[in-house]
Amino acid sequence: MGMGFGVSPNSPNPRNEGTKPPFSDLFVKYLPFRVIELPEGEAASTKKKKKLELKLKIKIPNPSLRRLISGGIAGAISRTCVAPLETIRTHLMVGSSGNSTTEVFHNILQNDGWKGLFRGNLINVIRVAPSKAIELFAFDTVNKTLSLKPGEVSKIPIPPSLVAGACAGVSSTLVTYPLELVKTRLTIEKNMYDGILDAFLKILQREGPAELYRGLAPSLIGVIPYAATNYFAYDTLRKVYRKIFKEEKIGNIETLLIGSLAGAISSSATFPLEVARKHMQVGALHGRQVYKNVIHALSSILEQEGIQGLYKGLGPSCMKLVPAAGISFMCYEACKRILVDEDEDEA
């Protein structure tokens, strides 16, 4: 291992090789890194790259733990960024505080101030962080299991990312659904509960444990096509990008755009089921109609409000879901590049 300092005994012109600094052998022996001599042109380009890139790497050998941590961080950041839009969307869906995005926004500011736009965000983050961790872990695991290796025959007649996305959505929904219901109640009925724990206890005492899973059926029915199309679109768009631009690594901005487009596709396709789910979660509050099932909810909304009732709040929903999906995927991929194992490439 050379330091590029020594004088070659066979050199015709030793002075051109430089002189050996004192104690250089000790530096070579005890320094925890290697200094490699590069050609002049290559050394200059390497210095330039080092100035442009500052990479933080945290070694976590377990790939499952890397996915869980990355997913949790991605979910928390993305939901906090779009919390005001989530609040407006929820009010629009259930018809409280106004009938338009502008009206709801002004009413919330008048009654609760800026804090009202972030009402329920803590429980949203508590719900989304583990939900996203479970979701992305399930997707990566199932997708890698079903993906074909060179020379293998397809195990299923549909794309692996489509099946993996559906499994990811179902897994996260089953685990975190009660928190989603409590968040909705806290957003709509802000004066009825004193906090997350109080809401849980009152719902259990007054309405029973089954109330925590009210609207679960439309949630599961809605999450399967949503998650499947979301992850399938994301996976497909990444492959298309790599094929068109012939680049294996995809940057953060490109990931943000790809994830946002995938979110727009999936949220638009499954929005009516999301509206039905919100109506069922609110239940009989303020004398609202109680729906028997998702079909009853959809037909009743269609009869009372027309087709526009099924898409009420689509604008703010896309405004919230589209950037949330993009930010989530971007943070997830960025975290996977930070949390690495020297023996495995997670790109």
C-alpha positions as CSV (number, residue, x, y, z in Angstrom):
1,M,0.0,0.0,0.0
2,G,1.7,3.2,-1.2
3,M,1.3,6.7,-0.1
4,G,2.8,8.2,-3.2
5,F,5.8,9.6,-1.3
6,G,8.8,7.3,-1.6
7,V,11.9,7.5,-3.8
8,S,12.3,4.7,-6.2
9,P,15.8,3.2,-6.2
10,N,15.6,2.3,-9.9
11,S,14.4,5.7,-11.0
12,P,16.7,7.5,-13.4
13,N,15.7,10.9,-11.8
14,P,15.0,10.4,-8.1
15,R,14.4,14.1,-7.5
16,N,11.3,13.9,-9.7
17,E,9.8,11.3,-7.4
18,G,10.0,13.6,-4.4
19,T,11.5,12.9,-1.0
20,K,10.1,10.7,1.7
21,P,8.6,12.7,4.6
22,P,9.6,11.8,8.1
23,F,7.3,9.2,10.0
24,S,5.4,8.4,6.7
25,D,5.8,4.7,7.5
26,L,3.9,5.2,10.8
27,F,1.1,7.0,9.0
28,V,0.8,4.2,6.5
29,K,0.7,1.6,9.3
30,Y,-1.8,3.2,11.7
31,L,-4.1,5.5,9.7
32,P,-7.6,3.9,9.4
33,F,-8.0,4.6,5.7
34,R,-6.0,4.1,2.5
35,V,-4.6,6.9,0.4
36,I,-4.4,5.8,-3.2
37,E,-2.4,7.6,-5.8
38,L,-4.5,8.4,-8.9
39,P,-3.5,9.8,-12.3
40,E,-3.6,13.5,-12.5
41,G,-6.8,13.8,-14.5
42,E,-8.6,11.1,-12.5
43,A,-7.6,12.7,-9.2
44,A,-9.0,16.1,-10.3
45,S,-12.3,14.6,-11.3
46,T,-12.5,12.6,-8.1
47,K,-12.0,15.8,-6.0
48,K,-14.7,17.5,-8.0
49,K,-17.1,14.7,-7.3
50,K,-16.3,14.7,-3.6
51,K,-17.1,18.4,-3.4
52,L,-20.5,17.8,-5.0
53,E,-21.5,14.7,-3.0
54,L,-21.8,14.4,0.7
55,K,-23.1,10.9,1.5
56,L,-24.4,9.9,4.9
57,K,-24.4,6.2,5.5
58,I,-25.7,4.3,8.5
59,K,-25.0,0.6,8.5
60,I,-28.0,-1.6,9.4
61,P,-27.3,-5.2,8.3
62,N,-31.0,-6.4,8.6
63,P,-32.8,-5.6,5.3
64,S,-36.2,-5.9,6.9
65,L,-35.3,-3.4,9.6
66,R,-34.0,-1.0,7.0
67,R,-37.3,-1.2,5.1
68,L,-39.4,-0.7,8.3
69,I,-37.3,2.3,9.5
70,S,-37.3,3.9,6.0
71,G,-41.1,3.4,5.7
72,G,-41.8,4.9,9.1
73,I,-39.7,8.0,8.4
74,A,-41.3,8.4,5.0
75,G,-44.8,8.2,6.3
76,A,-44.3,10.6,9.1
77,I,-42.7,13.3,6.9
78,S,-45.1,13.0,4.1
79,R,-48.2,13.2,6.3
80,T,-47.0,16.2,8.3
81,C,-46.3,18.1,5.0
82,V,-49.9,17.6,3.8
83,A,-51.8,17.7,7.1
84,P,-53.7,20.9,6.3
85,L,-55.0,19.4,3.0
86,E,-56.0,16.2,4.9
87,T,-58.1,18.3,7.3
88,I,-59.8,20.2,4.5
89,R,-60.5,17.0,2.6
90,T,-62.1,15.3,5.6
91,H,-64.4,18.2,6.2
92,L,-65.4,18.4,2.6
93,M,-66.2,14.6,2.4
94,V,-68.6,14.7,5.3
95,G,-70.1,18.1,4.5
96,S,-69.0,20.0,7.6
97,S,-67.5,23.6,7.7
98,G,-68.5,24.4,4.1
99,N,-69.0,23.1,0.7
100,S,-65.8,24.3,-1.1
101,T,-62.1,24.2,-0.3
102,T,-61.9,27.9,0.1
103,E,-65.0,28.0,2.4
104,V,-63.7,25.2,4.6
105,F,-60.3,26.8,4.8
106,H,-61.6,30.2,5.9
107,N,-64.0,28.6,8.5
108,I,-61.3,26.6,10.1
109,L,-59.0,29.6,10.3
110,Q,-61.8,31.7,11.8
111,N,-62.8,29.1,14.4
112,D,-59.6,27.4,15.3
113,G,-56.7,29.4,13.7
114,W,-53.7,27.8,12.1
115,K,-53.7,25.0,14.7
116,G,-57.0,23.8,13.4
117,L,-55.4,22.9,10.1
118,F,-53.1,20.5,11.9
119,R,-55.8,19.1,14.2
120,G,-55.4,15.3,14.5
121,N,-51.9,15.4,12.9
122,L,-50.2,13.8,15.9
123,I,-52.5,10.7,15.7
124,N,-52.1,10.8,11.9
125,V,-48.4,10.5,12.2
126,I,-48.7,7.9,14.9
127,R,-51.0,6.0,12.6
128,V,-49.1,6.6,9.3
129,A,-45.6,5.9,10.5
130,P,-46.2,2.2,11.5
131,S,-48.7,1.8,8.7
132,K,-46.3,3.0,6.0
133,A,-43.5,0.9,7.6
134,I,-45.7,-2.3,7.4
135,E,-47.0,-1.4,4.0
136,L,-43.6,-0.8,2.4
137,F,-42.1,-3.8,4.1
138,A,-44.9,-6.1,2.9
139,F,-44.6,-4.7,-0.7
140,D,-40.8,-5.2,-0.9
141,T,-41.0,-8.6,0.6
142,V,-43.9,-9.9,-1.6
143,N,-42.6,-8.2,-4.7
144,K,-39.1,-9.7,-4.3
145,T,-40.6,-13.1,-3.6
146,L,-42.8,-13.1,-6.7
147,S,-40.4,-11.3,-9.1
148,L,-38.9,-13.5,-11.7
149,K,-35.2,-14.4,-11.8
150,P,-33.4,-14.9,-15.1
151,G,-34.6,-18.1,-16.7
152,E,-37.7,-18.5,-14.4
153,V,-41.2,-19.0,-15.6
154,S,-43.9,-16.6,-14.2
155,K,-45.6,-18.0,-11.0
156,I,-48.7,-15.9,-11.5
157,P,-50.5,-14.5,-14.6
158,I,-50.5,-10.9,-13.2
159,P,-47.6,-8.5,-12.5
160,P,-45.9,-9.2,-9.1
161,S,-46.0,-5.5,-8.1
162,L,-49.8,-5.5,-8.5
163,V,-50.2,-8.4,-6.0
164,A,-47.5,-7.0,-3.7
165,G,-49.3,-3.6,-3.6
166,A,-52.6,-5.2,-2.7
167,C,-51.0,-7.3,0.1
168,A,-49.2,-4.2,1.4
169,G,-52.4,-2.2,1.6
170,V,-54.4,-4.9,3.4
171,S,-51.6,-5.6,5.9
172,S,-51.2,-2.0,7.0
173,T,-55.0,-1.4,7.1
174,L,-55.7,-4.3,9.4
175,V,-53.1,-3.2,11.9
176,T,-53.8,0.5,12.0
177,Y,-57.5,1.0,11.2
178,P,-58.7,1.9,14.7
179,L,-56.2,4.9,14.8
180,E,-57.6,6.1,11.4
181,L,-61.2,6.0,12.8
182,V,-60.2,7.9,16.0
183,K,-58.3,10.5,13.9
184,T,-61.5,11.1,11.8
185,R,-63.6,11.5,15.0
186,L,-61.1,13.9,16.5
187,T,-61.1,16.0,13.3
188,I,-64.9,16.2,13.0
189,E,-65.9,16.3,16.7
190,K,-63.1,18.4,18.2
191,N,-65.1,19.3,21.4
192,M,-66.3,15.8,22.2
193,Y,-62.9,14.3,23.1
194,D,-59.9,15.5,25.1
195,G,-57.4,13.5,23.2
196,I,-56.4,10.2,21.6
197,L,-56.7,8.1,24.7
198,D,-60.0,9.8,25.8
199,A,-61.5,9.2,22.3
200,F,-60.5,5.5,22.5
201,L,-62.0,5.0,25.9
202,K,-65.3,6.9,25.1
203,I,-65.8,5.0,21.8
204,L,-65.2,1.7,23.7
205,Q,-67.5,2.6,26.6
206,R,-70.4,4.1,24.6
207,E,-70.3,2.1,21.3
208,G,-68.3,-1.0,22.0
209,P,-65.1,-2.5,20.4
210,A,-66.7,-3.1,17.1
211,E,-67.1,0.6,16.6
212,L,-63.3,0.9,16.2
213,Y,-63.6,-1.1,13.0
214,R,-66.7,0.7,11.6
215,G,-66.2,1.1,7.9
216,L,-63.5,-1.5,7.7
217,A,-65.1,-3.4,4.9
218,P,-65.1,-0.4,2.5
219,S,-61.6,0.4,3.7
220,L,-60.4,-3.0,2.7
221,I,-62.3,-3.0,-0.5
222,G,-60.9,0.5,-1.3
223,V,-57.4,-0.2,-0.2
224,I,-56.9,-3.2,-2.4
225,P,-57.4,-1.4,-5.8
226,Y,-55.8,1.8,-4.5
227,A,-52.6,0.2,-3.1
228,A,-52.4,-2.2,-6.0
229,T,-52.6,0.5,-8.7
230,N,-50.4,2.9,-6.7
231,Y,-47.5,0.5,-6.3
232,F,-47.9,-1.1,-9.7
233,A,-47.9,2.4,-11.3
234,Y,-44.9,3.4,-9.3
235,D,-43.0,0.3,-10.2
236,T,-43.9,0.5,-13.8
237,L,-43.0,4.2,-14.1
238,R,-39.6,3.6,-12.6
239,K,-38.9,0.8,-15.1
240,V,-40.1,3.1,-18.0
241,Y,-37.8,5.9,-16.7
242,R,-34.8,3.6,-16.5
243,K,-35.5,2.3,-20.0
244,I,-36.0,5.7,-21.6
245,F,-33.1,7.5,-19.9
246,K,-30.9,4.4,-19.6
247,E,-30.0,5.2,-16.0
248,E,-30.1,2.7,-13.2
249,K,-30.2,5.2,-10.3
250,I,-33.2,7.5,-10.1
251,G,-32.7,10.9,-8.4
252,N,-34.9,12.4,-5.6
253,I,-36.7,14.9,-7.8
254,E,-37.5,12.2,-10.4
255,T,-38.7,9.8,-7.6
256,L,-40.9,12.7,-6.3
257,L,-42.5,13.2,-9.7
258,I,-43.0,9.4,-10.4
259,G,-44.5,8.8,-7.0
260,S,-46.8,11.8,-7.4
261,L,-48.1,10.6,-10.8
262,A,-48.7,7.1,-9.3
263,G,-50.6,8.6,-6.5
264,A,-52.8,10.6,-8.9
265,I,-53.7,7.5,-10.9
266,S,-54.6,5.4,-7.9
267,S,-56.5,8.0,-5.9
268,S,-58.7,9.1,-8.9
269,A,-59.6,5.5,-9.7
270,T,-60.7,4.6,-6.1
271,F,-62.1,7.9,-4.7
272,P,-65.8,6.9,-4.4
273,L,-64.9,4.1,-2.0
274,E,-63.0,6.6,0.1
275,V,-66.0,8.8,0.3
276,A,-68.2,5.9,1.4
277,R,-65.7,4.9,4.0
278,K,-65.6,8.4,5.6
279,H,-69.4,8.5,5.7
280,M,-69.5,5.1,7.5
281,Q,-66.8,6.1,10.0
282,V,-68.7,9.2,11.1
283,G,-71.7,7.1,11.9
284,A,-74.8,8.7,13.3
285,L,-73.2,11.9,14.5
286,H,-75.5,14.9,14.2
287,G,-78.3,12.7,13.1
288,R,-76.5,11.4,10.0
289,Q,-77.8,8.4,8.2
290,V,-76.2,5.1,9.3
291,Y,-75.2,2.9,6.3
292,K,-75.5,-0.9,6.5
293,N,-72.6,-1.6,4.1
294,V,-70.5,-0.1,1.4
295,I,-73.1,-0.7,-1.4
296,H,-75.8,0.9,0.7
297,A,-73.5,3.9,1.4
298,L,-72.6,4.3,-2.3
299,S,-76.2,4.0,-3.5
300,S,-77.5,6.4,-0.9
301,I,-74.9,9.1,-1.6
302,L,-75.6,8.6,-5.4
303,E,-79.4,9.0,-4.8
304,Q,-79.2,12.0,-2.5
305,E,-76.3,14.0,-4.1
306,G,-75.8,12.5,-7.6
307,I,-72.6,11.4,-9.2
308,Q,-70.8,14.6,-7.9
309,G,-71.4,13.4,-4.3
310,L,-69.2,10.4,-4.9
311,Y,-66.4,12.7,-6.0
312,K,-66.9,15.5,-3.4
313,G,-63.5,16.6,-2.2
314,L,-61.6,14.9,-5.1
315,G,-59.7,18.2,-5.8
316,P,-58.3,18.6,-2.2
317,S,-57.9,14.8,-2.0
318,C,-55.6,14.8,-5.0
319,M,-53.9,17.9,-3.7
320,K,-53.1,16.0,-0.5
321,L,-52.6,12.4,-1.8
322,V,-50.6,13.2,-4.9
323,P,-47.8,15.1,-3.1
324,A,-48.0,12.8,-0.1
325,A,-47.3,9.8,-2.4
326,G,-44.5,11.5,-4.1
327,I,-42.9,12.7,-0.8
328,S,-43.4,9.3,0.8
329,F,-41.7,7.4,-2.1
330,M,-38.9,10.0,-2.3
331,C,-38.2,9.8,1.5
332,Y,-38.3,6.0,1.4
333,E,-35.8,5.7,-1.4
334,A,-33.6,8.3,0.2
335,C,-33.6,6.5,3.6
336,K,-32.8,3.2,1.9
337,R,-29.7,4.9,0.4
338,I,-28.7,6.1,3.9
339,L,-29.5,2.9,5.8
340,V,-27.2,0.4,4.0
341,D,-25.4,-2.9,4.4
342,E,-22.0,-3.2,2.8
343,D,-22.9,-6.6,1.5
344,E,-26.3,-5.7,-0.1
345,D,-27.4,-3.0,-2.5
346,E,-30.8,-1.7,-1.8
347,A,-31.1,0.7,-4.8
